[in-house]
Amino acid sequence: MTNRISIMTMSMVRMVFIPIHLIQDYEEALNQYDEMMHAVSLAGFCGVDVTKWEVDYLGVENIRKTLKEYNLSVSSYITFDEYAKSEGLQERIENGKKQADIAKELGTNVLMLVPMAHEGLESLSKEEIHQNMISAWASITSYANRLGLHVVIEDTPDLRLQLCKIEDVKAVMDQVPGLELVYDSGNLILDGEDPIDYIKAFSGRIGFVHLKDIRIMPEGTETNEKMADGRPTGSAPIGTGLIDIPAVIKALEETGYAGGMTVEYAQFDDMNHLESMEKSFQYVSDLL
């Protein structure tokens, strides 16, 4: 069962690559990525979620070479765009198709489409936001499905995009044939949804899983993710936050989900990265 467990290293990627990007030290970026993936392998994970940002910076071949060295697969490919925007629709569609091709190059069968907020978003109604997403995702999903990819969207933690509540996610997915859900155990509670109810509501339509734990941060903390009441939140090491992860995994199994699960990495305060990843892996593997 442990061959189902992958890891999302986005938090590590940000910490490592942003300083390196500023000084444009490409070789150091490759070295740091190699060390990161070595640690992922040592911790026991079978694969990693790869982001468009990593691809843009390191290139597909460097990523494939590094992952092959440590016997790691690409569990999903995560791409970002301003899908809620009405202008430039055809450009976004063509970019989405290009990202589907990259997913195939990386050897994954899961393409995740992440909507990003854009300037002027607040002036759009929920219906306009959703329709813009639907218009882009319908064409991208049709193309990617023909390549054999599962195209998935997430209950996004940016509540301005109004794609977190069950009814809103369903309203969009129902208009895009072939589109599936990345069930994220942490995002949905930001808008007051129950993690187990969410699993039941999307039974049979979950194409991938993100195991995410979150915590309430001190008042005044600068963060991109907030509860609907304004309280700031942040990622928590798995099993230490607000989410009942054992209940989530049990509910997924009861609905017949047998696909991959990605742990959204957050470092334990008293451990280094390798120790934190090992503990995260062991926690989830003990539940499967």
VMD Tcl script that draws the C-alpha trace (Angstrom):
set ca {
  {0.00 0.00 0.00}
  {2.95 2.36 0.54}
  {3.43 2.61 -3.22}
  {0.35 4.88 -3.21}
  {1.98 7.56 -1.03}
  {3.66 10.55 -2.67}
  {4.59 13.98 -1.38}
  {4.04 17.58 -2.40}
  {7.28 19.48 -1.82}
  {5.97 22.89 -2.84}
  {6.79 24.49 0.52}
  {10.38 23.25 0.26}
  {10.65 24.32 -3.36}
  {9.66 27.87 -2.45}
  {12.20 28.07 0.37}
  {15.03 26.66 -1.73}
  {14.42 28.13 -5.16}
  {13.33 31.70 -4.46}
  {16.73 32.80 -3.05}
  {18.53 30.89 -5.79}
  {16.30 32.44 -8.45}
  {17.21 35.90 -7.23}
  {20.90 35.27 -7.78}
  {20.33 33.16 -10.94}
  {22.51 30.26 -9.78}
  {21.12 27.49 -11.97}
  {23.66 24.85 -10.95}
  {22.92 25.42 -7.29}
  {19.21 25.03 -8.03}
  {19.88 21.64 -9.63}
  {22.03 20.59 -6.67}
  {19.35 21.60 -4.18}
  {16.66 19.80 -6.17}
  {18.80 16.67 -6.24}
  {19.25 16.80 -2.45}
  {15.53 17.35 -1.97}
  {14.55 14.36 -4.10}
  {17.19 12.19 -2.41}
  {15.56 12.99 0.93}
  {12.10 12.21 -0.49}
  {13.36 8.80 -1.59}
  {15.10 8.06 1.72}
  {11.90 8.92 3.58}
  {10.05 6.15 1.72}
  {7.84 8.07 -0.72}
  {7.23 6.58 -4.16}
  {6.71 9.85 -5.99}
  {6.28 13.61 -5.95}
  {3.82 16.16 -7.25}
  {5.67 18.39 -9.74}
  {4.63 21.99 -10.37}
  {4.78 24.09 -13.51}
  {7.12 26.42 -11.66}
  {9.70 23.62 -11.28}
  {9.34 22.71 -14.94}
  {9.78 26.32 -16.05}
  {12.90 26.70 -13.93}
  {14.62 23.32 -14.25}
  {13.18 21.83 -17.44}
  {11.43 18.51 -18.00}
  {14.59 16.54 -18.76}
  {16.43 17.61 -15.61}
  {13.40 16.72 -13.49}
  {13.00 13.32 -15.15}
  {16.70 12.56 -14.80}
  {16.74 13.44 -11.10}
  {13.59 11.48 -10.29}
  {14.84 8.45 -12.20}
  {18.07 8.50 -10.19}
  {16.07 8.13 -6.98}
  {13.42 5.78 -8.40}
  {10.65 8.35 -7.97}
  {7.62 8.86 -10.18}
  {5.59 12.00 -10.89}
  {2.32 11.48 -9.03}
  {0.70 14.55 -10.55}
  {1.62 17.64 -12.54}
  {0.26 20.90 -11.13}
  {-0.22 23.87 -13.43}
  {-1.54 27.36 -12.65}
  {-3.40 29.99 -14.65}
  {-5.93 32.81 -14.26}
  {-8.84 30.59 -15.27}
  {-11.44 32.92 -13.73}
  {-10.45 35.69 -16.16}
  {-12.62 36.38 -19.20}
  {-9.92 37.97 -21.38}
  {-7.41 35.77 -23.18}
  {-9.50 32.60 -23.09}
  {-7.97 31.00 -26.19}
  {-4.45 31.67 -24.95}
  {-5.25 29.91 -21.66}
  {-6.76 26.97 -23.50}
  {-3.66 26.57 -25.67}
  {-1.42 26.85 -22.62}
  {-3.50 24.23 -20.84}
  {-3.09 21.84 -23.76}
  {0.66 22.47 -23.68}
  {0.68 21.61 -19.97}
  {-1.16 18.36 -20.76}
  {1.64 17.48 -23.18}
  {4.18 18.21 -20.44}
  {2.30 15.95 -18.03}
  {2.67 13.13 -20.56}
  {6.39 13.89 -20.92}
  {6.77 13.67 -17.16}
  {5.11 10.26 -17.15}
  {2.14 11.10 -14.94}
  {-1.52 10.50 -15.72}
  {-2.83 13.27 -13.44}
  {-3.00 16.90 -14.61}
  {-4.14 19.37 -11.97}
  {-5.53 22.74 -13.07}
  {-5.22 25.43 -10.39}
  {-7.10 28.74 -10.80}
  {-5.18 31.81 -9.66}
  {-6.71 35.10 -8.59}
  {-6.24 38.06 -10.92}
  {-6.60 41.81 -10.72}
  {-10.25 42.78 -10.97}
  {-11.54 39.42 -9.72}
  {-13.71 41.13 -7.11}
  {-15.77 42.78 -9.83}
  {-16.94 39.41 -11.21}
  {-19.99 37.54 -9.96}
  {-19.73 33.92 -8.90}
  {-21.55 32.91 -12.06}
  {-19.07 34.80 -14.25}
  {-16.09 33.31 -12.42}
  {-17.46 29.81 -12.81}
  {-18.39 30.25 -16.45}
  {-14.91 31.50 -17.32}
  {-13.39 28.45 -15.63}
  {-15.81 26.12 -17.40}
  {-15.04 27.65 -20.80}
  {-11.30 27.06 -20.38}
  {-11.47 23.71 -18.63}
  {-13.91 22.08 -21.06}
  {-11.47 22.35 -23.97}
  {-8.38 21.49 -21.91}
  {-10.07 18.48 -20.31}
  {-11.30 17.13 -23.63}
  {-7.79 17.36 -25.08}
  {-6.07 15.90 -22.01}
  {-8.56 13.04 -21.68}
  {-7.68 11.99 -25.22}
  {-4.07 11.74 -24.04}
  {-5.18 9.37 -21.28}
  {-4.90 11.94 -18.48}
  {-7.10 12.40 -15.44}
  {-7.81 16.14 -15.32}
  {-8.51 17.29 -11.77}
  {-9.40 20.51 -9.99}
  {-9.16 21.26 -6.29}
  {-11.49 22.85 -3.79}
  {-9.32 25.95 -3.91}
  {-8.29 27.62 -0.64}
  {-8.56 31.11 -2.16}
  {-12.17 31.82 -1.20}
  {-12.35 34.76 -3.63}
  {-12.57 32.19 -6.44}
  {-15.75 30.73 -4.88}
  {-14.73 27.15 -5.63}
  {-14.61 25.57 -2.19}
  {-18.15 24.64 -1.16}
  {-19.56 21.32 -2.35}
  {-22.35 22.93 -4.33}
  {-20.01 25.30 -6.15}
  {-17.45 22.63 -7.08}
  {-20.25 20.35 -8.30}
  {-21.80 23.15 -10.35}
  {-18.53 23.57 -12.24}
  {-17.66 19.89 -12.59}
  {-21.12 19.03 -13.87}
  {-20.53 21.35 -16.84}
  {-17.17 19.83 -17.82}
  {-17.37 16.19 -18.99}
  {-14.38 14.18 -17.79}
  {-13.32 16.64 -15.10}
  {-12.52 15.07 -11.72}
  {-11.79 16.30 -8.18}
  {-8.56 16.47 -6.25}
  {-9.94 15.86 -2.79}
  {-7.98 18.14 -0.45}
  {-8.62 17.37 3.21}
  {-7.58 20.82 4.42}
  {-8.91 23.40 1.96}
  {-12.58 22.62 2.34}
  {-12.86 23.47 6.03}
  {-11.89 27.06 5.26}
  {-15.43 27.56 3.96}
  {-17.12 25.51 6.66}
  {-17.42 22.16 4.88}
  {-16.97 18.81 6.63}
  {-14.13 16.60 5.27}
  {-16.14 13.37 5.46}
  {-19.28 14.89 3.90}
  {-17.08 16.11 1.05}
  {-15.80 12.61 0.34}
  {-19.33 11.23 0.25}
  {-20.56 14.03 -1.99}
  {-17.89 13.31 -4.62}
  {-17.79 9.52 -4.35}
  {-16.76 8.10 -7.73}
  {-15.54 11.49 -8.97}
  {-12.30 11.77 -6.99}
  {-9.32 11.48 -9.31}
  {-6.56 12.20 -6.78}
  {-6.11 12.98 -3.08}
  {-4.13 15.60 -1.18}
  {-3.73 14.80 2.50}
  {-3.40 18.25 4.03}
  {-3.50 19.24 7.68}
  {-3.92 22.86 8.75}
  {-3.77 24.99 11.89}
  {-5.09 28.36 12.95}
  {-2.27 30.91 13.01}
  {-1.90 33.77 15.51}
  {-4.01 36.84 14.77}
  {-2.19 39.20 12.44}
  {-0.15 36.47 10.72}
  {0.37 37.23 7.03}
  {-0.98 34.25 5.06}
  {-2.65 33.57 1.73}
  {-5.19 31.20 3.25}
  {-7.90 32.29 5.69}
  {-11.04 30.83 7.20}
  {-14.30 32.36 6.00}
  {-14.38 34.36 9.25}
  {-10.96 35.87 8.48}
  {-8.78 33.82 10.81}
  {-5.39 33.10 9.20}
  {-4.43 29.47 8.64}
  {-1.26 27.66 7.74}
  {-0.13 24.15 6.88}
  {0.45 21.79 9.79}
  {2.60 18.64 9.86}
  {0.24 15.82 9.04}
  {-1.59 14.45 12.06}
  {-0.96 17.52 14.22}
  {-3.64 19.95 13.02}
  {-7.39 20.35 12.72}
  {-8.03 17.50 10.27}
  {-8.91 13.98 11.41}
  {-6.65 12.28 8.88}
  {-7.44 8.69 10.02}
  {-11.17 9.38 9.50}
  {-10.47 10.88 6.07}
  {-8.51 7.84 4.88}
  {-11.14 5.47 6.28}
  {-13.92 7.34 4.47}
  {-11.98 7.32 1.20}
  {-11.49 3.57 1.43}
  {-15.17 3.03 2.29}
  {-16.20 4.85 -0.90}
  {-13.86 2.64 -2.95}
  {-11.09 5.13 -3.66}
  {-7.90 3.20 -4.41}
  {-5.78 5.82 -6.16}
  {-2.77 7.86 -5.17}
  {-2.45 10.02 -2.08}
  {-0.10 12.96 -1.79}
  {1.00 14.27 1.59}
  {1.23 18.06 1.57}
  {4.55 18.52 3.32}
  {4.95 20.72 6.38}
  {8.02 20.52 8.58}
  {7.82 19.41 12.19}
  {9.22 22.15 14.44}
  {11.81 19.93 16.15}
  {13.01 18.02 13.07}
  {14.97 18.58 9.90}
  {13.43 17.98 6.48}
  {14.42 14.32 6.22}
  {13.18 13.48 9.71}
  {9.94 15.37 9.05}
  {9.36 13.53 5.78}
  {10.09 10.17 7.38}
  {7.60 10.85 10.17}
  {4.97 12.06 7.66}
  {5.42 8.95 5.52}
  {5.22 6.61 8.49}
  {2.10 8.32 9.81}
  {0.19 7.78 6.55}
  {1.59 4.31 5.80}
  {0.44 3.12 9.23}
  {-3.12 4.14 8.29}
  {-3.22 2.31 4.96}
}
mol new
graphics top color blue
foreach p $ca { graphics top sphere $p radius 0.5 }
foreach p [lrange $ca 0 end-1] q [lrange $ca 1 end] { graphics top cylinder $p $q radius 0.2 }
display resetview
